[in-house]
Amino acid sequence: MKFKRIFFIVTDGLGIGPEPRQEEFGDKGANSLLHASEALPLEIPTWKSLGITEIAKVAGHNARVKKPLAYVGTIHEMSNGKDTLTGHWEMMGIYTKTPNPQFTEKGFPDDLVAELSKAWDGRKIIGNRNASGTVILAELGHQHMETGDMIIYTSPDSTLQIIGDEKTLGVEKLNAYAKKAREICSSKPEWNVARVISRPFVYENGKFTRTFNRHDFANKPTGHIIMEDLQKAGIEVVAVGKINDIFTGVGVDKNYGPASDDENMDIAIDIAASDSKNQFIFVNLVQFDSHYGHREDPVGYSQNVSRLDIKLAKLINAMKEDDLLIMTSDHGNDPTFGPDHTREALPLTIFSKSFKSPKVLGTLKGLGTAGNIVAKNFGVPLVETGEDIFDILV
C-alpha cells in the first residue's frame, strides 16, 4: 500500500473535447470545458498548476505550465454509452456493451404507463415526454399539486424521472413510487432504463425549486466491482453524493447523500483533515451535469468550475503526504451543445504531495485506468476496462 487514502472525484458531465467515437454518437464538435470557458473566463489557478491546460483547451489559458504538479492524461471511454452509470461502472470494472433503452422520441409506451398508474394508487400520469425537468415542472407543477396527477418525463439518457411536491405528496411517498417504478422497469428488457429518479420540489414565493432530496434508483451493477474487493481487503469505501445511488449501495460502507458540489467537496476536505486511514473516498460532483449542462447554462458551468478550483486548493492543503487524489469525469455535457450528454474525451488528474516528477501521460484507454490505480494501491485485482499505470506514479 503506497497511499493510505485515495480521494476519487468525478466531475460529472465535464468533457474536454474530441475523441474517436464523437461523430458516431452525434457529438462532433462538443467540448464542455472549452465552451464554458469561452462563455466566461475560468479562474482555475489550482487546477492549472496541476496541469489541466496541458491536456485540455481552455479559453484564455494558452501559456504552458513548465512543471505540472500532477500527472495528467486524456481518457477515451471504452463502453458503448455516454451516461452516468456507464461511466462510473467502467471506472470500477464494468464494460457496458449494450446501452439501456431511451424514450426520447415518443415518451414511455402506453403499457408501461398503465403499469405505473396501477402501482401509484391509480393516479393519472401526465407529461411523459423528453423534456427539461425545470420546464416541465413549470408547466405541470400546479396541476400536480392541485390534482395529485403524477408528472413523468425522460431526459436524453436512459432515465424515467418522477416529479413530486414535498408538501402535498411528500418525499417518502415519491420515493415509494419511484421504487415501484424501478421494479416495473426492471421486469422487461425493453423498459429497463438505467435510472429511475425521484425529483422532489417545493413551491415558494411563486417559484418552483427542485431540492437535493432527489434519489436515484439505478440498475444494480451487472458485474463485480473494485469497491467490493476493497471492502474484503478492509478498506473503508466512503460514498459522497450520488455514488451510493449509482452503485445501489454495492461496495459502500459509509454514505453521504446527494448535496451541492460545494457541500460534497467540503465532506472530502473534512475527511482529508482528519486522521483516518485505509479509506477510498468516492465523490460525485453532479451539478456540472444537472444544473448547467442539461440546462444549457455555460456561464453557470464556468462559475462551477471556478468554485471547484477553490475547494480543490483546500482539499490539497488538507491532504497528507501519503494521500492520493484522482479526478476524472464520467461523460461530457457541453452546455452549448443542447441538453444532451456528449461523448467526449475525459480528463484525468492524479496528485500526491509525495510525487517527485509528475508528467503528461498522453491518451489512455478506458475509465478503468483510474480505477486500476485504486485497485493496485490497495492490493486487489485489476479490471479490464482500463490500463495499469500505477508503477509510473513516482
N, C-alpha and C positions, 0 to 999 in steps of 0.2 A: 504494500500500500504506500504509494508516493504522497497522496494527498488525503488528509483526514476528512475533509468535507468538500463536496462539489456543489456549487451553485449553478444550476442549469436553467437559463432564462430563455423563454420562447417569445419573441416579438411577433405575435400572431398577426399575419397579414402584411409583413414587411418584406417585400421583394426588392431585388436590386437589378432587374432588367433581363436582357436576352438570355435564353437557354435553348438547347437544341429542339425542344418539342413545343416551343411557344406557338408557332403557327398552327400546329396540329390541334391545339386547344383554343384557337381563335383569339390569341392574345398577343399577336405580333405587335411590338412597339410598347408594351406595358413596362413600366419601371416605377414602382411605387415610391422609392426613396428619392429618386431624381426629380420626379414630377412634383412631389410635395415640396422639395427644396426650391423648385422654381416658383412655386406659388408664394412661399415665404421663406426667407433665408434661415437655415438651421444654425442654432447655437449649440455646437457639439464639441467643445474643446476636449472633453474626456475621451469620447469615442474616437475622435480624430487622432488623439495621441496614441490610442490603442492600434490604429491602423485602418479604420473603416474606409477612408478615402483612397487607400491603396487597392481596394478591390471593387469599389462602388463609385459611380459618378454622382457627385453632389454639387449642385449649383453654388458657385462662389467659393468652392474649396478646391482649387486647382494645384496648389503647391504640394509637392511630395513631402511625406514625413520620413526623414532620413533614417530614424531608428524607431520603428513601431514598438510599443511596449507589449504587444500581444502577437500571438500567431493569428493570422487572418487568412481566410480562404473563401472560395466560392463553391457552394454545393449545388449539384444538379440532382433533383429528386429522381428516384427510380420508379416509384409506384405510378399507376395509371389514374391519377386524380390530382386535385388541387384544392382539397378541403382540410378542415381541422383534423378529423380523425385520421385521414390518410397520412398527413404529415407527421403528427405526433406518434402514430403507430409505427411508421417507418423508423423514427428515431429509436424506438425501443425494440425493433426487430421484426416487425410485421410488414410484409410486402403485399400491397393491395393490387391484385390482378384485375378484378372486375369492380368498377365503381358501383356504389349503391345507387338506386333509381332516383331520378329527379322528376319533378312535376311542374316545371316552369312554363310549359306551353299551354296546358289545358287545366291546370289545377289537379286536385285529387279526384279519382274516379268515384262515381256515384255509390258503388257498392262499399267502398271504404268509408265514405262519408256517412252512409247509413249505419254502419257498424259503430262508428264513433258516436253518433247521436244516441244510439241504443245504450251504449256504455256510459254516456253522460246524462243519464236520467231523462232521456227523451228530449233534450234541449235542441232547439233549432240551430243549425250551423250556418254561419254567414261568412262572407269573404271568399275563401277558397280560390286564391289565385297567387301568382307570383307578384310580390309587392314589397315595397319598403315597409318595415314594421311601424315606423313613425307615421307614414302616410295613411296606412290602412287603419291605424288606431285613431287618427284624427277624423277619419271618415265614418267609422263604425263604433267608436268608443261609447258615445251616448246611447246608441241602440242597445249595446251590450249591458250597460248599467241599468237601463230602464226596463228591458225585457228579459234579461238573462240569456239571450242568444249568445252562442259561443263563436268567437272570431278565430278562424284558422287561416293560415297563409303559408306559402313556401318562399324560399329565397333561392338565389342562383346556385346553391349547393344542395346536397341531399338532406333536406330538413322538412319536418312538419312542425310549425310553430303555432302555439296556442296563446291567445291573449286573454287576460282576466284582471278585473278590478280588485285591488287588495281589500277594499272596504265592502263592496256588495257581494263578491264571490268569495274572496279570501285566498291567501296563498296556499293553505292546506288543501282546499278543495281543488284549486287549479292544479297543484302537483299530483293529486289523486287522479284527476282526469288525464294528465299527461302520462302517468304511469300506465293507465289502462290503454291509452293510445299506443304506447310503446309495445305492449303485449299484442295488440291487434296488428300493428305494422310488422312486427316480427313473425307473425303467423303465416305470411305469404312472401315469397321472394320478390314478387312484383310490387309489394307495398313496403318493403323493408328499408326505409330511409335510415341514413346513418345516425341521425339525431332527431328526437322529439324534444322540443324546447318549450318550457312554460315561460311566458313573458308577462309577469305581473306589472301593473301600472297604478298610478294614483292620479286623481283629477283634482287639482287645487288651483285656486285663483284663475280659473278659466283656462287652465293649461294641463295637457296630458303629459305625464312624465313616466317613462319606464324605469323601474327600480332595479337595484342589484340583487333582488331576491329571485332572479331567474334561476332555472335549474335545467340542466341538460340531461336527458335520458338517452344515452348513447347505446349503440350496439356493444355487446361485450367483446373484448379483444378476441380475434379469431385464431390467435396462436399464443405461444409462450412469449413473455416479455422480460426484458432485463430487470425490471423492478421486482419481479417475483424472485429472481435469483439473488438480488441484493438482500431481500428480506431473509432468505435462507442463510445468507452469509453474515447475518447480524448487523446489517447496515440499515439504519432507520430511513425510510422513504417519507419525505415531507412534501405533501402536495399543496400548492398555493394557487388560488384562482380556480380556473376551470379544469385543472388536471384530474382531480378525483372524478368529475363527471365524464371526462373524455375516456378514462380507463375503467369506468363503472366501479371504482374502488379497488380494482385488482392491483395488488402490489403496493398499496398505500397503507402506511402506519399512522400518519397524522395528517389531518386535513384542515386547511384554512380556506374557507369557501370563497365564491366569487366576490370581488370588490373592484374598486378602481385600480388602474395601473399604478398610481402613486401609492395607494394603500398596500398593494401586493409587493411592491418594491420595499416598502417600509418593513414588512414582515421579514423579507430576506435580509435587510440591513440589521434588524434586531437579532436575528439568528447569528449573523456574522459577528456581531459584537459580543455574543455570549461565548461561553467556554465549552460548547457542545463538541462532540466528536463522532466520527463514524456515521455521517449523515449524507444523504443525497437530497438536496432541496430543489424541487422541480417546480418552476414558476411559469405561469402563463399570463402574458400581458395582452388582454383581449381588445383593448379599445382602439388600437390601430385598425382592426378589422370591423368591430361592431359599431363604433361611434364615428369613424372618419372614412374608412374605405367604402363600406356599404352605403354610407350617406353622402358619398361623393364630396367630401369636405377636405380638400388638400391643405388649406390653411390650418384647420384643426389638427390634421395629421402631422404637419410640420411642427406645430406647437407641442404635440405629444412627444415627438422625438426629442425636442429640446428639453422638455421636462424629464424625460428618461435620462438624459445625459447628466442632469443634476443629481438624480438618485444614483446613477451609476458611479459617480465620483464618491458619494457617501458609502456605497457598498464596498468599493475598492479600499477606501480608507479603513473600513471596519474589518476587512478580511485579514486572516492570519497568514504567516509565511507558508504554512502547509495547507492552505485553501486553494481551490481552483474554481475559476469562473468560466463557464461556457455559454455563449449566446448564439442563437440561431433562430430561424423562422420556419413556420410550417407550410406557408404558401404566400403568394402576393395578394394584394388588394389595392391596385392602383386607383387612388381617389379621383383621377381624371379620366378613367377608362370605363366608366359605367359602374353599376352597383355590384358587379360580379367579382368573385375571386379571380385572380390572374395567375397563370402559370409563369413563374419567373425563376431566375437563379436566386439562391438564398445565401445570406451572409453567414459566415462562421467566425466568431471571435473567441479566442482561448487565452485567458490571462491568469498568471500567478505572480506573486511578488518574488517567487524564487527563480523565475526564468532568467537565464543569463543572456541569451541572444535570440529573441523571437524573430520570426521572418514571415514573409508572404508564402503561403502554401500552394497557391495556384488553384486549379479546379479539382474538386473531389467528387466522387461518385457516391451518392446516397446519403440520406439524413442519418442513417445508422452509423455513419462515421463519427458523429458527435456522441451517439450512444455507446459506441465501442471504446471511447476514451474512458467513460464511466465504468464500463464492464471490466476493462483491463486493469484500471486502477484498483478496483476492489476485488479482483481475482475471480470473477465469474465469467461464464462462457461469452465469447463474442458472437455477434449476429452477422447475417449475410446481407443486410440491407445497407452496407457501407464499408468503408475501408478501415484499416488499422493504422493509425498514425501516432499512437501513444509514445512509441520509443523515440520519436524525433523531438518531443517536447522536453527541452532541457533548459 
